Amino acid sequence: GGMSKRGQIMKIKRGVDILIATPGRLLDLMNMNIVKLNRVKYYVLDEVDQMLDMGFIDDVKKISSSVPKERQTMLFSATIPKTIESLAKQLLNNPVRLEMAAQNAPLETVEQKVYFIDHRNKVDLLMETLKSKHLTSALVFVRTKRGCDQVAKKMNALGLNVGALHGDKSQKERQQVLKAFKNHEINVLLATDVAARGIDIDALSHVINLDMPQTPETYMHRIGRTARAGKLGAALSFCANDERHLLKAVQKHIGFNLPVQQHDMMPKASQSKGKSQSNKNQSQSKRKPQGYAQFKKKIHQKPKRSRYKQSAKRYAT
């Protein structure tokens, strides 16, 4: 969808054996009667999990209904959640499942650590981490496109030359950023999970999770970007307090707790503040309400007799 239709239409009309397409553009060309899928023999769905996360499930089903029933279908995905398994049952007959590596087995050549830190200090910690002499190149994962641009803007303003890669970038911009990163013109690349799919970088020393991944499978996919071709690598995760449940899910998935890396910006102040605040609240709850002493004295003292009762007593006497 990032390219002009005109050139694609000319190539298709000349005849092609293999057609690689995004769902939206393919449906556009099908509606224009440029593409017909009635002679397809091999039907491949790549990065199925991401297509479902991006809301392409209806497009995928429309395309699937247009290809012949007698075909070979292949689904490729870095992660296989339950939604993918249910889709596979709809599209495939007695499928064979192949795994290149167990999903719950982290790479032994990747050194994994976690940093506990507040959201507001994450970029500062990232800047400090990038000063390490062992870090030659880093792929930094950010959850949103907007966050990716904001962090890149802040880091560029501080004098670092970094690149950003996300779904709003044009194809030309993506290629330029990737080329600069592979040629070591920039050594830090900020990316979202969707944009990082398909990136193949051999010499990547560090993967940094600026935002914790939403699923354990995504974590495995992220750290698998480093330590390729027999090399060593490192995966660092920055975990804020509201992301601890995501960290817990990752650790349950991989079968062990990630080592905690100490640093100068750990949220000790916020923790002690919260503790002192709770102690303060607790002491306030034990403290007597205002005016309690006067109230207690008042209810225990003998009531004064009215003038009428006093005069009545004297009269009786």
Backbone torsions as a table, in degrees:
resi	resn	phi	psi	omega
1	GLY	NA	-12.9	-179.1
2	GLY	-86.1	-2.6	-176.8
3	MET	-112.5	165.3	179.3
4	SER	-69.5	142.3	179.5
5	LYS	-70.4	-32.2	-171.2
6	ARG	-57.6	-50.5	-179.7
7	GLY	-64.1	-36.5	179.3
8	GLN	-66.8	-41.5	-179.2
9	ILE	-64.0	-40.4	179.9
10	MET	-63.3	-42.7	-179.9
11	LYS	-66.3	-41.4	-178.6
12	ILE	-65.8	-40.2	-179.1
13	LYS	-65.6	-27.7	176.8
14	ARG	-74.4	-17.8	178.8
15	GLY	104.6	129.8	179.7
16	VAL	-134.1	151.4	175.3
17	ASP	-94.8	-32.8	-178.3
18	ILE	-129.3	129.7	179.4
19	LEU	-121.3	122.6	178.9
20	ILE	-111.2	124.8	-172.7
21	ALA	-148.8	154.4	167.1
22	THR	-85.1	152.6	-174.4
23	PRO	-57.3	-43.9	-176.5
24	GLY	-63.6	-46.9	-179.8
25	ARG	-66.9	-38.6	179.6
26	LEU	-62.2	-42.4	178.1
27	LEU	-65.3	-36.7	176.3
28	ASP	-59.0	-47.3	-178.0
29	LEU	-70.9	-29.7	175.7
30	MET	-69.1	-40.4	178.3
31	ASN	-66.8	-26.2	177.0
32	MET	-86.8	2.6	-177.9
33	ASN	61.8	24.9	175.7
34	ILE	-83.0	-38.0	-178.3
35	VAL	-114.5	131.3	172.5
36	LYS	-125.5	133.6	-172.9
37	LEU	-106.4	17.6	-174.9
38	ASN	-74.3	-9.2	179.5
39	ARG	-115.2	14.9	-179.1
40	VAL	-68.8	132.1	177.6
41	LYS	-105.3	-32.5	-178.4
42	TYR	-125.3	124.5	-175.4
43	TYR	-119.9	114.7	-174.3
44	VAL	-117.8	128.7	173.0
45	LEU	-112.8	114.9	-177.6
46	ASP	-106.3	145.4	-178.3
47	GLU	54.2	50.8	-174.4
48	VAL	-62.9	-39.5	-177.8
49	ASP	-61.6	-40.2	179.6
50	GLN	-70.6	-35.4	177.4
51	MET	-62.8	-37.9	178.5
52	LEU	-69.9	-41.2	179.3
53	ASP	-63.3	-31.4	-178.6
54	MET	-87.3	3.1	175.1
55	GLY	85.1	24.1	-177.9
56	PHE	-94.0	11.4	-173.6
57	ILE	-61.9	-40.4	179.9
58	ASP	-66.9	-38.9	177.7
59	ASP	-63.7	-41.2	-179.9
60	VAL	-62.9	-41.5	180.0
61	LYS	-66.5	-37.4	177.8
62	LYS	-64.1	-44.7	179.6
63	ILE	-65.2	-41.5	-178.6
64	SER	-63.0	-33.3	179.3
65	SER	-74.6	-12.4	-177.9
66	SER	-95.2	-12.5	179.3
67	VAL	-92.1	154.4	-179.2
68	PRO	-59.3	149.9	177.8
69	LYS	-69.5	-33.1	176.9
70	GLU	-85.7	97.6	-176.7
71	ARG	-159.8	170.4	170.1
72	GLN	-105.8	126.2	-178.3
73	THR	-113.0	136.0	179.5
74	MET	-130.6	131.1	176.7
75	LEU	-113.0	124.3	177.2
76	PHE	-114.2	133.6	-178.6
77	SER	-158.1	141.4	177.2
78	ALA	-72.1	-28.9	178.1
79	THR	-129.8	149.7	-178.3
80	ILE	-123.1	76.2	175.0
81	PRO	-73.3	177.6	-175.8
82	LYS	-64.4	-31.5	178.8
83	THR	-64.0	-34.9	178.2
84	ILE	-70.6	-39.3	179.4
85	GLU	-64.0	-39.3	178.4
86	SER	-68.2	-36.9	176.8
87	LEU	-66.3	-39.0	179.6
88	ALA	-61.8	-38.0	179.0
89	LYS	-65.0	-30.8	178.8
90	GLN	-75.0	-36.0	-172.1
91	LEU	-96.3	-22.2	-170.5
92	LEU	-117.0	151.0	174.5
93	ASN	-111.6	117.1	-179.4
94	ASN	47.7	59.3	-174.9
95	PRO	-71.8	153.4	172.7
96	VAL	-102.6	130.6	-179.2
97	ARG	-101.8	126.0	179.3
98	LEU	-117.4	131.5	177.2
99	GLU	-120.4	125.6	178.2
100	MET	-74.2	-30.4	176.6
101	ALA	-155.2	150.2	179.3
102	ALA	-63.3	135.6	-175.7
103	GLN	-69.2	-27.8	-175.6
104	ASN	-96.8	10.7	-179.9
105	ALA	-107.4	104.6	179.4
106	PRO	-67.0	153.7	-179.0
107	LEU	-66.5	130.0	-178.5
108	GLU	-70.9	-21.4	-178.3
109	THR	-88.0	2.9	180.0
110	VAL	-105.0	122.0	174.2
111	GLU	-82.8	119.2	-173.8
112	GLN	-111.9	133.5	178.9
113	LYS	-141.9	158.1	176.8
114	VAL	-128.0	139.8	176.3
115	TYR	-114.0	126.4	174.0
116	PHE	-90.2	123.2	-172.9
117	ILE	-158.2	151.1	176.0
118	ASP	-71.7	154.6	179.9
119	HIS	-57.1	-41.8	-174.3
120	ARG	-67.3	-17.9	-178.0
121	ASN	-103.4	1.9	-174.7
122	LYS	-63.5	-43.5	-178.5
123	VAL	-65.9	-38.7	177.6
124	ASP	-62.8	-42.4	177.7
125	LEU	-66.4	-36.0	177.0
126	LEU	-61.7	-43.0	178.9
127	MET	-61.3	-40.9	178.9
128	GLU	-67.5	-39.3	-179.2
129	THR	-64.4	-37.1	-177.8
130	LEU	-68.0	-13.1	179.2
131	LYS	-78.7	-10.0	-177.2
132	SER	-62.4	137.9	-179.8
133	LYS	-70.9	-19.7	179.6
134	HIS	-81.4	-13.8	-178.0
135	LEU	-89.9	110.5	178.3
136	THR	-101.1	-29.8	176.6
137	SER	-157.1	144.5	-175.7
138	ALA	-139.0	134.1	171.9
139	LEU	-104.9	113.9	-174.0
140	VAL	-105.0	122.6	-178.2
141	PHE	-95.1	127.7	177.6
142	VAL	-120.7	144.2	-172.1
143	ARG	-68.6	-42.6	-172.7
144	THR	-118.3	159.7	177.0
145	LYS	-64.6	-41.8	179.5
146	ARG	-63.2	-44.6	178.1
147	GLY	-62.5	-36.3	177.9
148	CYS	-60.7	-46.1	179.7
149	ASP	-67.3	-39.9	-178.8
150	GLN	-63.9	-44.8	179.7
151	VAL	-66.2	-41.8	179.2
152	ALA	-62.3	-42.0	179.7
153	LYS	-63.3	-43.2	-179.6
154	LYS	-65.2	-42.1	-178.3
155	MET	-70.5	-38.1	176.6
156	ASN	-64.8	-35.5	178.3
157	ALA	-66.5	-26.4	178.6
158	LEU	-87.1	3.1	174.7
159	GLY	100.2	3.6	177.9
160	LEU	-94.8	137.2	178.8
161	ASN	-94.4	102.6	-178.0
162	VAL	-123.0	160.2	178.0
163	GLY	-115.8	154.9	179.4
164	ALA	-124.1	139.8	-176.9
165	LEU	-136.7	113.9	176.5
166	HIS	-154.3	179.5	-170.7
167	GLY	-65.7	-20.6	-179.5
168	ASP	-84.4	-7.0	177.7
169	LYS	-78.3	143.1	176.8
170	SER	-72.9	165.4	-180.0
171	GLN	-60.2	-39.1	-179.6
172	LYS	-64.9	-43.2	179.5
173	GLU	-64.6	-39.6	178.7
174	ARG	-62.7	-45.4	-179.0
175	GLN	-63.5	-39.3	179.4
176	GLN	-65.3	-42.9	-179.4
177	VAL	-66.6	-44.5	179.7
178	LEU	-63.2	-40.6	179.1
179	LYS	-63.6	-42.5	178.5
180	ALA	-64.5	-36.6	-179.8
181	PHE	-70.8	-42.3	179.6
182	LYS	-69.4	-29.7	178.7
183	ASN	-87.7	6.6	178.3
184	HIS	62.3	24.3	171.8
185	GLU	-72.8	-30.8	169.1
186	ILE	-129.2	145.6	-177.6
187	ASN	-114.1	5.3	177.6
188	VAL	-131.2	126.5	179.5
189	LEU	-125.1	119.1	176.1
190	LEU	-92.1	134.0	-175.2
191	ALA	-151.3	152.5	169.3
192	THR	-89.5	166.2	-177.6
193	ASP	-63.1	-40.4	-178.5
194	VAL	-64.4	-46.0	-177.2
195	ALA	-69.6	-26.8	-176.5
196	ALA	-80.3	-11.3	178.4
197	ARG	-64.1	132.5	177.9
198	GLY	91.2	-6.2	178.3
199	ILE	-74.1	127.3	-179.9
200	ASP	-123.1	102.3	-178.4
201	ILE	-124.0	117.5	-175.7
202	ASP	-71.5	-50.5	-174.2
203	ALA	-96.7	77.3	177.7
204	LEU	-120.0	112.1	-173.6
205	SER	-80.2	-34.8	-174.3
206	HIS	-135.6	141.9	165.5
207	VAL	-115.7	128.0	-177.1
208	ILE	-121.3	121.2	176.3
209	ASN	-90.3	90.2	177.5
210	LEU	-64.3	-36.2	171.8
211	ASP	-118.1	137.4	179.6
212	MET	-65.6	140.8	179.3
213	PRO	-68.0	153.3	-176.8
214	GLN	-75.5	-24.7	-179.6
215	THR	-133.1	151.2	177.1
216	PRO	-61.4	-34.0	179.2
217	GLU	-63.5	-37.1	177.6
218	THR	-65.2	-36.7	176.3
219	TYR	-60.1	-45.2	179.3
220	MET	-62.7	-38.9	180.0
221	HIS	-66.7	-38.6	-179.7
222	ARG	-64.1	-52.6	-174.6
223	ILE	-69.8	-18.0	177.4
224	GLY	-71.3	-4.9	177.7
225	ARG	-75.6	-22.0	-180.0
226	THR	-106.3	173.3	178.8
227	ALA	59.2	47.3	178.2
228	ARG	-97.9	161.3	177.9
229	ALA	54.7	40.2	176.1
230	GLY	78.5	5.8	-179.1
231	LYS	-89.8	162.6	176.8
232	LEU	-89.3	155.7	179.6
233	GLY	-152.2	173.4	-179.8
234	ALA	-135.9	142.8	177.0
235	ALA	-126.4	116.9	-177.9
236	LEU	-113.1	133.0	-178.9
237	SER	-119.1	127.7	176.5
238	PHE	-97.5	113.5	-172.8
239	CYS	-115.2	117.6	174.3
240	ALA	-85.4	170.5	-175.3
241	ASN	-61.5	-37.6	-178.6
242	ASP	-82.2	3.6	177.4
243	GLU	-109.6	4.7	-175.9
244	ARG	-63.8	-30.5	178.0
245	HIS	-67.7	-30.5	175.8
246	LEU	-70.4	-40.5	176.4
247	LEU	-62.9	-41.6	179.8
248	LYS	-61.4	-39.4	179.0
249	ALA	-66.7	-39.0	178.1
250	VAL	-63.5	-46.9	-177.6
251	GLN	-65.8	-35.0	175.9
252	LYS	-66.4	-37.0	-178.1
253	HIS	-69.5	-42.7	-176.6
254	ILE	-86.9	-14.1	173.2
255	GLY	91.7	8.7	176.2
256	PHE	-157.9	161.9	179.2
257	ASN	-85.6	135.8	179.0
258	LEU	-70.5	137.7	177.4
259	PRO	-61.7	136.8	180.0
260	VAL	-88.8	125.8	179.8
261	GLN	-95.2	124.1	178.4
262	GLN	-76.1	148.8	177.1
263	HIS	-157.0	168.8	-173.8
264	ASP	-74.8	-13.7	-175.6
265	MET	-108.5	23.3	177.5
266	MET	-64.1	143.1	-174.3
267	PRO	-76.1	56.1	178.9
268	LYS	-71.7	-39.4	-177.1
269	ALA	-61.4	-43.4	-178.9
270	SER	-67.1	-35.2	179.2
271	GLN	-68.6	-44.9	179.6
272	SER	-66.2	-34.6	178.3
273	LYS	-64.0	-44.2	178.8
274	GLY	-63.7	-37.4	-179.5
275	LYS	-68.2	-44.7	179.7
276	SER	-65.5	-35.4	179.0
277	GLN	-65.5	-41.1	179.0
278	SER	-66.0	-38.8	177.2
279	ASN	-64.0	-38.3	179.2
280	LYS	-64.3	-44.5	179.2
281	ASN	-63.2	-38.6	-179.5
282	GLN	-65.8	-41.9	179.4
283	SER	-67.1	-35.2	178.2
284	GLN	-66.7	-34.6	179.4
285	SER	-68.5	-31.2	178.6
286	LYS	-80.5	-23.6	-177.6
287	ARG	-67.3	142.6	179.7
288	LYS	-69.6	147.0	178.8
289	PRO	-63.4	158.3	-176.7
290	GLN	-63.7	134.7	179.9
291	GLY	81.2	11.4	-175.9
292	TYR	-65.7	-39.3	-177.5
293	ALA	-63.3	-46.4	179.8
294	GLN	-63.9	-37.8	179.9
295	PHE	-65.4	-41.7	-179.9
296	LYS	-64.7	-41.4	-179.7
297	LYS	-64.0	-38.3	-176.7
298	LYS	-67.3	-40.9	-175.7
299	ILE	-77.6	-17.6	-179.2
300	HIS	-94.6	-17.5	-179.3
301	GLN	-78.3	152.5	-178.1
302	LYS	-69.2	137.8	-179.7
303	PRO	-69.1	141.9	178.2
304	LYS	-76.5	138.8	178.3
305	ARG	-78.4	145.7	-179.0
306	SER	-71.5	162.1	179.2
307	ARG	-61.0	-33.8	-178.8
308	TYR	-63.8	-44.2	-179.9
309	LYS	-66.5	-39.1	-179.9
310	GLN	-64.1	-44.1	-179.6
311	SER	-68.8	-35.0	177.7
312	ALA	-64.1	-36.6	-180.0
313	LYS	-68.0	-43.4	179.5
314	ARG	-62.6	-39.9	-179.8
315	TYR	-63.2	-40.2	-179.4
316	ALA	-67.3	-34.8	179.1
317	THR	-68.6	NA	NA
